[in-house]
Amino acid sequence: MRYILFVIGLSNAFLGFGQDSLSTQELDEVVVSATRSERSLSELPVPVTVITEKQIKSMGSLRLNDVLVEQTGLTIVNDHGTGVQVQGFSPEYTLILIDGEPLIGRTAGTLDLTRLTVGNIKQVEIIKGPSSSLYGTEALAGVVNIITNTPDGVNGSASVRYGTNNTLDLSGTLNYRKNKLGLSAFANRYSSDGYDLDPETKVSTVSPFSNYTLQSKITYRFSDHTLFSISGRYFQESQNSFAEALEDGSALDVTSITKDWNLNPVLSHRFSDKFKTTLRFYGSGFRNTTDYVYKNDGSYYDSTFFEQRFYRPEIQLEYFVNSNNIITLGGGRIWETVEATRYEGKMQYETDYVYFQYEWHPIQKLNVIAGGRYDHNLAYTPQFSPKLSAQYDINKWISVRGSFGVGFRAPDFRQLYLNFTNNTVGYSVFGTQEVTAGVQRLIDNGEIVNPEENILVDPSSFGEINPETSKAYNLGVKMKPTEKLSFNAGLFRNDIRDLIDTKAVAQKTNGYFVYSYYNLASVFTQGVEVDATWSLLKDFSLSAGYQFLVAKDKAVVDKLEEGTIYKRDPETNITTRVSSEDYGGLFNRSKHMFNVKLFYENAASGWSGSVRAIYRGRYGYADLNNSTILDDDSEYIDGYATFNVSVSKTFKEILRLQVGCDNLFDFTDPQYIAALPGRLLWVSAGFSLVSKKNINQ
Amino acid sequence: MKYFFSLNVIVLLTATIILSSCSDDDDNGPKVVALKALPVADLNSVSTKNYTLFSFDKNAVVANTDSATTKWDIGFRGTTVILNSGTSGPGNAAGQIVEGIFDELLIAPTEGFAVDGDTKAIKGSGGWYTYTGDAPTGPKHAILPNAGKIIVLKTADGKYVKVEILSYYLGNPNTTTTEFANLETRPESRFYTFRYIYQADGTTNFETTEK
């Protein structure tokens, strides 16, 4: 045993540490994301990161991005909202679920994680690598599944938190369960004055906003075999900001209102010990309206809206052949619509799908899951997404696991149907389904003359656009040499083809171009992820995590080998050649990231606390030397670390007081990292009320 | 005979090396001279009406009153580059953009040349430069010459020239600085800095010429 400790100590020294302190200790955690049914985490061949409610409370997180930013291998990035980068993939490739159902309302691919409060959740489950075999489109890089609390007992809680920037968070929950009926209700209000890192500009970095979340779940147990539940969520946010009119620079007031809702009734029935069926219906809507009015007289300047709807019935059958063989079959249909300022009328898109999964446990030491999903949509080529994963327990404390999976991301509405001309700048962008008609219209209007010369690519060639697909390979080992120590390491490789990019179709008489979308690039991402947790002393637990990542465009790699990528020397502006060694990969990806977290908890005294350090290594920001790729030191943003601390004291399990400080050393970079506010101090109080007679239920 | 021939080649090669490196003059045969790139700094193209005309042979600006002659080869007005041919002038100039590095282009291509028509032989946006527009990163609304684009021309009287445009801004500034990114401190635009090699002997050789 001493030998093993030494080995792990050594690899820690090289690689940093692992993650997820509290969760990995609890071996019999139940997760649902990996199979769409409740399964014990320890038996799954797929690595699932679980962040528990307890951990979230200890960190004092408010929104989903606060939780994810501290996890190994996840990067919070900002592009039209706050999204998460998984294994080097942009936010549009990770599916965000609530209780297994997809959230909608992405802007330029990003689903804004700040829309999601974490005040009422049981746990967050994260799967890295493709899960399209169960979830279809968007689950190409991974899945983040928010599991909400299920009514249990009779209890309630209320909490208030106040901090820097006049940020106020109020939450309340009520739970009731008696006999067959369970009810829960949750309400949250979150508001902030925002912040301004660069007071010289008129526009604030983050403008003041306020939002509400209402969430409710009702469960009814008809019998031991039949369970019904319905859950619903409503979110509304309003934000006021400032802009300048493009024509004359006059001041404009901007009001943006975002609403989203979802409703999810589920009926499950167990026909026998062997056969279970689940009927799910899911509906969701998202709407954003932005109004611009002149500041001086309130008169109309402009307004835009975007509205998306998603409806989906689904049936799932599970057949328990015996304890070592479980077969799952499912299928459904999705209706999706989008209406927006930038679309011609209402766009609609239907997808039919079936999926299967076979969980096989042939011998005590081996667990295998094989599955696949077939998605059929008239707008793109049908997709089959298989996945195979297996885990083998070498002995009691070492397991190895591996998986191969195919993931895909369907072209989205914007890439298919966008019809947008920027009236102030002059360029046009059309989705692939609109481009032929759009270009013809521009020719008819005389905005494109001399088509033989100014049509650069035949618009009809854009008609067929393929989904972006990825083949992913994961190989890992998990070790738990002692009760106090656990260690996970994994290698990943993703080969992505048909990445969708924009391309100029034609040049207009005003000199600007008409763009559309097409399948262009093949990229790969690969790396290593390591996590370790060590309960070093009574009440203390130390965890650390590290990710090494390489993400590159394959065409760029080839061109560099040919020697056909050039740059200009900044001093002389003379062209020189870029060498392969200088290629830093895709922009906005950090090669190195690590985190170290120390948690303290003493149940007897009610004290708990944490100190967490998160480091993001340097990453590419922009091409500055005209090479179009990341290849020069000046094109990087330096790595940085943020430190977060929190302390709490619980009195008689009823009152909990907590103080914390995020970004302790007040690290900011107004020019390049606007999304990072300075030091945030906060205090919070939480009250829990539990009806005694229900404790033993 | 064979031996003699090889010797000659060696002598010639040696001479070339000596000549090109030291410009030694004490030789009686034809002198082989290395071609050197000539710099042109801050060629003014600020007029919105007239093109600034330039002759590679003379290494000088040609008066606009000579626009209907073959005294000039290339003209600049803002970002537009014209050649003395087709719709732009009476000459036989032609041009193309070749990908590569200026110093490595030792022989001019003999094919692929175009003359000015409805579109210019030397394409602007997407050709010799990129307009950054409202770029989220890097300098906004800047005209940046594309790296690795060499303009190869035949002059009004059919001689080969290669040109590398270095800058569109006064003083050939470093375009990666915050001073350049700031529109208020950015140097004035419409000033071309470029370098070129003009082969007066009519061959496609951009390395040397005989004198």
Contacts between the chains, C-beta under 8 A, distances in Angstrom:
chain1	res1	chain2	res2	distance
A	425	B	133	7.0
A	425	B	134	6.7
A	450	B	118	6.1
A	453	B	118	6.4
A	453	B	119	5.9
A	504	B	126	7.5
A	511	B	125	6.8
A	564	B	99	6.8
A	564	B	148	7.4
A	565	B	148	7.6
A	566	B	99	7.9
A	566	B	101	6.8
A	566	B	147	3.9
A	566	B	148	2.9
A	567	B	147	5.2
A	568	B	145	7.2
A	568	B	147	4.7
A	568	B	166	7.9
A	570	B	174	4.8
A	570	B	175	7.1
A	570	B	176	4.7
A	571	B	174	6.2
A	572	B	166	7.2
A	572	B	172	7.8
A	573	B	145	7.1
A	573	B	166	4.0
A	573	B	167	5.3
A	573	B	172	5.9
A	573	B	174	7.9
A	573	B	175	7.5
A	573	B	193	7.4
A	574	B	102	7.3
A	574	B	164	7.1
A	574	B	166	6.5
A	574	B	195	8.0
A	575	B	101	5.6
A	575	B	102	6.3
A	575	B	147	4.8
A	575	B	148	5.3
A	575	B	149	7.8
A	575	B	164	6.6
A	576	B	101	6.9
A	577	B	101	6.2
A	621	B	137	6.2
A	622	B	135	8.0
A	622	B	137	3.1
A	622	B	138	4.7
A	623	B	137	7.7
A	623	B	138	6.7
A	624	B	138	6.0
A	624	B	175	7.8
A	624	B	176	4.2
A	625	B	147	7.4
A	625	B	176	6.7
A	626	B	130	7.7
A	626	B	144	5.7
A	626	B	145	7.5
A	626	B	146	6.7
A	626	B	147	4.3
A	627	B	147	6.0
A	634	B	176	6.0
